[in-house]
Amino acid sequence: MNTMFTNIKDRLTIVIPSKNESRTLYDCVYNISRQRGIAGTRVIIADISDNVTSLEFLKKITIDFRYCLNIEVIKGGYPAYGRYAGGRMVETDYVLFLDADILLHDTNIIFDTLAKTKQLTTVTLSTDYGYNWIYDIFTFVQRVMKYFGSSFAIGGFQLFNTEVYRNAGEYVPEQVFAEDYYISNKVWAPLFTIHKTNGAYTSARRFKNKGLFYMISLMIKCWFNRNNKEFYLKSHNYWN
């Protein structure tokens, strides 16, 4: 066992951007609370919810998990802004940017990724029945991009060495699209790790709403615009 990471709270801060996620955010934090060695870890929720149910769940989170997690709620915005704002508050050696719809069913996943990460680590994702093949393709594309020297850690799970994250320029708060690719591409590909697991679940809602062709075409556009900062300041209909 790598004793270096037995006290996760001393090594890691988790940042979660959120808007109107209601029960999904609660389930996300619940799964964090079950992680090995997680007790006392700081979790910063950058929230901009505006419906009653989501605000009630946010309050419930701060009450129900106060004994096992150090939860702080700050004002968020689009994911890039929320991650940027939360990232500015990080004082630990590592920061995990986690989306509110990522459920970490594998209780060792944070411990394991901390133990193996070099500069940046992401994970493979599982999703709803009938859609896992799409994420298999997505993972394959990530590995191909890595082979050709481009790091793409999905924003759903980005475990950064904090110094590396800041040297990469941090999240650009004005970006409203594919900001996860823009920042992760700043990391040298040989030091980017894709952790294979079946224990990280997310809903297939993005693929259901947009379709596979739309998502893959956007990945290709991101590749060709990987150094074009202006490209990521437009939504490209992603939020419609």
QUIJORA-V150951 format. One record per pair of residues at least 24 apart in sequence whose ideal C-beta (glycine too) atoms are under 7 Angstrom apart, sorted by the first residue. I is the first residue (numbers start at 1). J is the second residue. D is the distance in whole Angstrom. If there is no record, write none. Layout:
{{I,J,D} {I,J,D}}
//
This chain:
{{2,115,5} {5,111,6} {5,114,5} {5,115,5} {6,37,6} {7,37,7} {8,37,5} {8,38,5} {8,41,5} {8,110,6} {8,111,7} {8,114,7} {9,39,7} {9,40,4} {9,41,4} {9,42,7} {11,92,6} {11,93,5} {11,94,6} {11,114,6} {12,41,6} {12,92,5} {12,94,5} {12,96,6} {12,114,6} {13,42,5} {13,44,7} {13,90,4} {13,92,5} {13,95,5} {14,41,6} {14,43,5} {14,96,5} {14,98,6} {15,44,5} {15,46,7} {15,83,6} {15,86,3} {15,87,6} {15,95,6} {15,97,5} {16,43,7} {16,45,5} {16,46,7} {16,98,5} {16,100,6} {17,46,5} {17,76,5} {17,79,4} {17,82,3} {17,83,6} {18,45,6} {18,46,7} {18,47,5} {18,49,7} {18,76,6} {18,100,4} {19,47,7} {19,48,5} {19,49,6} {19,76,7} {20,49,5} {20,50,7} {20,51,5} {20,54,5} {21,54,6} {21,100,4} {21,101,7} {22,53,5} {22,54,4} {22,57,5} {23,57,6} {24,100,6} {24,101,5} {25,57,6} {25,58,7} {25,61,7} {25,100,4} {26,57,5} {26,60,7} {26,61,6} {27,103,6} {28,100,5} {28,101,7} {28,102,6} {28,103,6} {29,61,5} {29,65,6} {31,103,5} {31,104,5} {31,105,6} {32,69,7} {32,104,6} {33,65,5} {33,68,5} {33,69,6} {34,107,5} {35,104,6} {35,107,6} {35,110,5} {35,111,7} {36,107,6} {36,108,5} {36,111,5} {37,111,6} {38,110,7} {39,68,6} {40,70,6} {41,69,6} {41,70,7} {42,70,4} {42,72,7} {43,69,5} {43,70,7} {43,71,5} {44,72,5} {44,74,6} {44,86,4} {44,89,6} {45,71,7} {45,73,5} {46,74,5} {46,76,3} {46,82,3} {46,85,5} {46,86,5} {47,73,6} {47,76,5} {48,75,7} {48,76,4} {48,77,5} {78,176,5} {79,155,6} {79,179,7} {80,171,5} {80,172,6} {80,173,6} {80,175,4} {80,176,7} {80,179,4} {81,173,4} {83,171,5} {84,170,6} {84,171,4} {84,173,4} {87,165,7} {87,170,6} {87,171,6} {90,162,6} {92,162,6} {93,161,7} {93,162,6} {94,159,6} {94,160,7} {94,161,6} {94,162,6} {95,160,5} {95,162,5} {95,165,6} {96,159,5} {97,155,6} {97,158,4} {98,157,6} {99,155,6} {99,156,4} {101,202,5} {101,203,5} {102,156,5} {102,157,6} {102,200,6} {102,202,5} {103,201,5} {104,199,7} {104,200,6} {105,199,5} {105,201,6} {106,197,5} {106,199,2} {106,200,7} {109,197,6} {109,199,5} {109,200,6} {112,195,7} {113,159,5} {113,195,5} {116,193,6} {116,195,7} {117,159,5} {117,193,6} {118,191,4} {118,193,6} {119,161,5} {119,164,4} {119,187,5} {119,191,4} {119,192,7} {120,151,6} {120,153,5} {120,158,7} {120,159,7} {120,160,5} {120,164,7} {120,184,6} {120,187,4} {120,191,7} {120,192,5} {121,159,4} {121,193,4} {121,195,6} {122,153,4} {122,154,6} {122,157,5} {122,158,6} {122,194,6} {123,157,5} {123,195,5} {123,197,5} {123,200,5} {124,194,7} {124,196,5} {124,197,6} {124,200,7} {125,156,7} {125,200,5} {125,202,5} {126,198,6} {126,200,7} {126,201,5} {127,201,7} {127,202,6} {127,203,7} {127,204,4} {128,203,7} {128,204,4} {131,204,4} {131,207,6} {134,207,5} {134,212,6} {141,219,6} {142,194,6} {143,194,7} {145,223,7} {146,189,5} {146,192,6} {149,189,5} {150,185,6} {150,189,6} {150,223,7} {150,226,6} {151,184,5} {151,185,6} {151,187,5} {151,189,5} {151,192,4} {152,181,5} {152,184,6} {152,185,7} {153,180,7} {153,184,4} {153,192,7} {154,180,6} {155,179,7} {155,180,3} {156,202,6} {157,200,6} {158,184,6} {174,233,6} {175,232,4} {175,233,6} {176,233,7} {176,235,5} {177,232,5} {177,234,6} {177,235,5} {177,236,5} {177,238,5} {178,218,7} {178,222,5} {178,232,6} {179,232,6} {181,222,5} {182,232,5} {185,226,5}}
//
